[in-house]
């Protein structure tokens, strides 16, 4: 996918994430402050507005993701803004100069983003955060980095979804849910669901 096509991919993803706000809010009301959905709505509304702006002409794929991440960071607020903004900014920097979005570029984006998120927040798989979905996606993307993007994204999306679902059986050690202790068992982490949805919507767009 060239830069224009990837811009359309991100726009589709942003609009789908905006529409997911009620679902994410409901999930967060069970174990968090109930504000995760609104944060994602704010962030992806800012990304949508950026992508629809005629004045925004990204230099390359990396610039596209980096600028989207900057918008998330400045608009979402809270831990989510910092974490998802970091993912997109660091991932974007790692693929600077790329003019084609393919499975190999996706793998590099997720690897760099995952590393930066860990450095920033310290969460690791098993801590019941978005990292559970992100690392699962990162590992699968590495395995399928030589495949066609449409096939690769489907398998990466499935891995991210499984990673998000795995948080149901974990006790939270970060954020508001941490205070619930064992009572956080049985609920999926909203951030992990958001991470899995982002990849799911990318896969949807590419496979349409």
C-alpha positions as CSV (number, residue, x, y, z in Angstrom):
1,X,0.0,0.0,0.0
2,X,1.3,3.4,-0.9
3,X,1.1,6.5,1.3
4,X,-2.3,7.6,0.1
5,X,-3.8,4.1,0.5
6,X,-2.2,3.9,4.0
7,X,-3.7,7.2,4.9
8,X,-7.2,5.8,3.9
9,X,-6.5,2.7,6.0
10,X,-5.8,4.9,9.0
11,X,-8.8,7.1,8.4
12,X,-11.0,3.9,8.3
13,X,-9.4,2.7,11.5
14,X,-9.9,6.1,13.2
15,X,-13.6,6.2,12.3
16,X,-14.2,2.6,13.5
17,X,-12.4,3.3,16.8
18,X,-14.6,6.4,17.3
19,X,-17.6,4.2,16.8
20,X,-16.2,1.7,19.4
21,X,-16.4,4.3,22.2
22,X,-19.6,2.8,23.9
23,X,-18.1,-0.7,23.9
24,X,-14.8,0.5,25.4
25,X,-16.6,2.7,28.0
26,X,-18.7,-0.2,29.1
27,X,-15.6,-2.4,29.5
28,X,-13.8,0.3,31.5
29,X,-16.7,0.9,33.8
30,X,-16.3,-2.7,35.1
31,X,-12.6,-2.3,36.2
32,X,-11.5,1.3,35.6
33,X,-12.6,4.9,35.7
34,X,-15.0,4.5,32.8
35,X,-13.1,7.1,30.8
36,X,-11.0,4.9,28.4
37,X,-13.7,4.9,25.7
38,X,-13.9,8.7,25.8
39,X,-10.1,9.0,25.7
40,X,-9.9,6.8,22.6
41,X,-12.8,8.8,21.0
42,X,-11.0,12.1,21.6
43,X,-7.7,10.7,20.2
44,X,-9.1,9.1,17.1
45,X,-11.3,12.1,16.4
46,X,-8.1,14.2,16.3
47,X,-6.5,11.6,14.0
48,X,-9.6,11.6,11.7
49,X,-9.5,15.4,11.6
50,X,-5.8,15.4,10.7
51,X,-6.2,12.8,8.0
52,X,-9.2,14.7,6.4
53,X,-7.2,18.0,6.4
54,X,-6.2,19.0,2.9
55,X,-3.0,20.6,4.3
56,X,-1.7,17.3,5.7
57,X,0.5,15.6,3.2
58,X,2.7,13.0,4.9
59,X,6.2,12.6,3.5
60,X,6.1,8.8,3.9
61,X,4.5,6.0,5.9
62,X,6.6,6.8,8.9
63,X,5.6,10.4,8.9
64,X,1.9,9.4,8.7
65,X,2.0,7.2,11.8
66,X,4.3,9.6,13.7
67,X,2.0,12.6,13.2
68,X,-1.0,10.5,14.0
69,X,0.7,9.5,17.3
70,X,1.5,13.1,18.1
71,X,-2.2,13.9,17.7
72,X,-3.2,11.1,20.0
73,X,-0.8,12.2,22.6
74,X,-2.0,15.8,22.6
75,X,-5.7,15.0,22.6
76,X,-6.4,11.8,24.5
77,X,-5.0,12.7,27.9
78,X,-4.3,10.2,30.7
79,X,-2.3,7.0,30.5
80,X,-3.9,5.9,27.2
81,X,-2.8,9.0,25.4
82,X,0.8,8.5,26.5
83,X,0.8,4.8,25.7
84,X,-1.0,4.8,22.4
85,X,0.7,8.0,21.3
86,X,4.1,6.4,22.1
87,X,3.2,3.3,20.1
88,X,2.4,5.3,17.0
89,X,5.2,7.8,17.4
90,X,8.0,5.3,18.1
91,X,6.6,2.9,15.4
92,X,6.4,5.8,12.9
93,X,10.0,6.8,13.6
94,X,11.2,3.2,13.0
95,X,9.6,3.1,9.5
96,X,10.7,6.7,8.5
97,X,11.4,6.9,4.8
98,X,9.2,3.9,3.8
99,X,6.8,4.6,0.9
100,X,5.0,1.2,1.0
101,X,3.1,-0.3,3.9
102,X,3.6,-4.0,3.8
103,X,3.9,-6.9,6.3
104,X,7.6,-6.3,6.9
105,X,6.9,-2.6,7.7
106,X,4.0,-3.6,9.9
107,X,6.3,-5.9,11.9
108,X,8.9,-3.2,12.4
109,X,6.3,-0.7,13.4
110,X,4.9,-3.0,16.1
111,X,8.4,-4.1,17.3
112,X,9.6,-0.5,17.8
113,X,6.2,0.6,19.2
114,X,6.2,-2.3,21.7
115,X,9.7,-1.6,22.9
116,X,8.9,2.1,23.4
117,X,5.7,1.3,25.3
118,X,7.6,-1.0,27.6
119,X,10.3,1.7,28.2
120,X,7.6,4.3,29.0
121,X,5.2,2.3,31.2
122,X,7.1,-0.8,32.3
123,X,4.1,-3.2,31.7
124,X,4.9,-6.7,30.4
125,X,2.7,-9.5,29.1
126,X,0.6,-10.9,32.0
127,X,0.1,-7.5,33.7
128,X,-3.4,-7.1,32.2
129,X,-2.7,-4.0,30.0
130,X,-2.7,-3.2,26.3
131,X,0.7,-4.8,26.2
132,X,-0.8,-8.2,26.3
133,X,-2.5,-7.6,22.9
134,X,0.4,-5.5,21.5
135,X,3.2,-8.1,22.2
136,X,1.0,-10.9,20.8
137,X,0.5,-8.9,17.7
138,X,4.2,-8.0,17.5
139,X,5.3,-11.7,17.8
140,X,2.8,-12.8,15.1
141,X,3.8,-9.9,12.8
142,X,7.4,-11.0,13.0
143,X,6.4,-14.6,11.9
144,X,4.3,-13.4,8.9
145,X,6.6,-10.5,7.8
146,X,7.2,-12.1,4.4
147,X,3.5,-12.7,3.6
148,X,1.0,-10.5,1.7
149,X,-0.2,-7.6,3.9
150,X,-3.9,-8.7,3.8
151,X,-3.1,-12.2,5.0
152,X,-0.5,-11.0,7.5
153,X,-2.9,-8.5,9.1
154,X,-5.7,-11.1,9.5
155,X,-3.3,-13.4,11.5
156,X,-1.9,-10.5,13.5
157,X,-5.4,-9.3,14.3
158,X,-6.3,-12.8,15.5
159,X,-3.2,-12.8,17.7
160,X,-4.0,-9.4,19.2
161,X,-7.6,-10.5,19.9
162,X,-6.3,-13.6,21.7
163,X,-3.9,-11.5,23.7
164,X,-6.7,-9.1,24.7
165,X,-8.9,-12.1,25.7
166,X,-6.1,-13.5,27.8
167,X,-6.3,-10.5,30.1
168,X,-9.6,-11.9,31.4
169,X,-7.7,-14.4,33.5
170,X,-5.2,-11.9,34.9
171,X,-5.0,-9.8,38.0
172,X,-4.3,-6.1,37.2
173,X,-1.1,-4.6,38.5
174,X,-1.4,-1.2,36.8
175,X,-4.0,1.6,36.8
176,X,-7.3,1.9,38.6
177,X,-8.0,-1.9,38.2
178,X,-4.9,-2.6,40.4
179,X,-6.9,-1.6,43.5
180,X,-9.5,-4.3,42.7
181,X,-6.9,-7.1,43.0
182,X,-8.5,-10.5,42.5
183,X,-11.8,-8.8,41.7
184,X,-10.3,-7.7,38.3
185,X,-10.4,-11.4,37.3
186,X,-13.1,-12.3,34.8
187,X,-12.9,-8.9,32.9
188,X,-10.9,-8.1,29.9
189,X,-8.6,-5.0,29.9
190,X,-10.1,-2.1,27.9
191,X,-6.7,-1.0,26.6
192,X,-5.9,-4.5,25.3
193,X,-9.3,-4.5,23.6
194,X,-8.5,-1.1,22.0
195,X,-5.2,-2.4,20.8
196,X,-6.8,-5.5,19.2
197,X,-9.5,-3.4,17.6
198,X,-7.0,-1.1,15.9
199,X,-5.4,-4.1,14.2
200,X,-8.8,-5.7,13.5
201,X,-10.0,-2.6,11.7
202,X,-6.7,-2.3,9.7
203,X,-7.2,-5.9,8.6
204,X,-10.8,-5.2,7.7
205,X,-9.8,-2.3,5.5
206,X,-7.1,-4.2,3.7
207,X,-9.3,-7.2,3.1
208,X,-12.3,-5.3,1.7
